């Protein structure tokens, strides 16, 4: 099973929430209340996201956190990299990190799979995630990944109903 860690999931929720009002500062307490993520976890994630370059902090009584870039310029892949490091479905997807890489006959297909997954994650932005937060359950979900003619490309479509 390919699965993101719980903290990455929570970080995506926090960032998508911030993306709904990207121009204003968000406090950790406000984000905790609005997302139901525990306050200590929010604080920990905001520090990691700041270190990863996705949020900026403003100190002071009226301080808080804001996105470091426009929501349309931050992808889900960026969030994963900030929390978990390089996107890799196997060790051989990151060159030089597998002990049997030299004689392995399936590293090329795994790298192809990794590239397709990375491309799909790069196609979804925080702006897309923020739109899904605002959508009512009966409305259309704004994203769907459709494989294109080749195995390594895909496109985002807005014509698929929420599942």
N, C-alpha and C positions, 0 to 999 in steps of 0.2 A: 504494500500500500504506500502510495506517495502521499505524504501528509505534512502540512506545515505545523510548526510548533504552536502551542496555545498563545504564547507571548506574541508571536508574529500575527496571529489572528486578532488578538486584542489591539496590537499596534495599528493594524489596518482599520479597525473600527474607530480608534481614536483619531487617526489622520482623516478618515472619511468624514467624521463629525466636524473636525476643524475645517475641512474643505467646504462645508456648507456655508461657512462665513469666514472666508480666507483673509479678509482685511482686518479683522479684529483679533485682539488678544484673548486667549482662552486660559483660564486658570486650571490647575490640576484638579482642584475640588469640583469645579464646574464640569470638567470632562468626566470625572468619576461619577457624578450624579447623572449626567446625561447619557452615559453608556452602560452603567451598572458594572463597570470594572472597578475593582477595589482600589481605593486611594493609594496605598503603598505600591501597587502594581502600576498604576498610572504614573506615579513619580519615577519609578524605575524605568519605564518605557520612554518617558519624555527625555530622560537623560541619555538613553541609548539612541533615540531618534535625533537628538541634538548632536551627539557624537558622530552619527551617520550622515549629518548634513541635511536632514529632512525638515527639522524645525529649528527656530531661533528662539532664544529666551530673552525676555526684557525684564530686568530687575526693578524692584521698587513696589510701592503700595499699589500702584495701578498696573503692575507688570503681569506677565503671563507668557504664553507660548503662541507662536504663529508659524505657519508653513514657511519654509525658506524659499520656495518657488511657487509659482501658480499651480493650482491643483492639476491642470491639464499637462503639466510638465513633470509630475511625479508619478511614476508607474508602480504597479504592484511589485514588479521585479525590484525596483529601488527599495521598497519596504523590506522585502525578503533579504536582500543583500545587507541592509543596515542591521537586521536582527540576527540573521543566520549565516552570513557570509556568502561566498559564491554559490550560485544556483548549480547544483550538480545532482543528477539522479543516481549516479554511481561514482566511485572514485576515479574511474577512467575518463569521466566527463571533464575533469580538471586535469589537464596534462601534467604528468610527472608525480601524481599522488597515489598511484596504484603499484603495488609490489610486483605484479605479474604483467604489467603493461607491455613490456617488450615482446612477449610471445603471444599476446592475446589476439585472437581472431575476431572478437566481436566488439572491440573498442570503437570502431568506426560507426556501426549502427547505434551504439549507445550515445555517441557524440551527436549523431543525427537526431535522436530522440530528445536529448538535452537541448539542442538548438531549437527544436520545435516548441518545447515547453517554455523555454526562455522567451521566444518570440511571442507566444500567447500571453505570457505575464507582462511583457513590455507593451502589449496592445491595450491593456486596461489601466486607466489612470485614476487618480483620486477624484477627478471631476466626474468620471463615470460612476465611481462608488458613491459619491455624494448625491448624484441624481437618483441612484437606487434607494438611498435613505429617504428621499422625499417622495418616492413613488408609492401610491396606495397598492395594497396587495392585488387588487383586480386589474391594475394597469399593466402595461407592457414593461417587461424588464429591458433595459436599454442595451444589453450586451449579449452576444453569443459568439462563440468561436467556431468558424466553419473552415475545415481544411480546404485549401485551394487545389490547383492542379498538381502541385508538387507536394512532396511529403514534408517539406520544411517550412512552408509558408502558410499563412492563414489570414483571415480578415475579420474585422469586427463588424457585425451587422446589428442594426437596430430594429429588425423586423420580426424578431422571435418573441413569442409570448413567454412570460415568466412561468417557470416550471414549478 
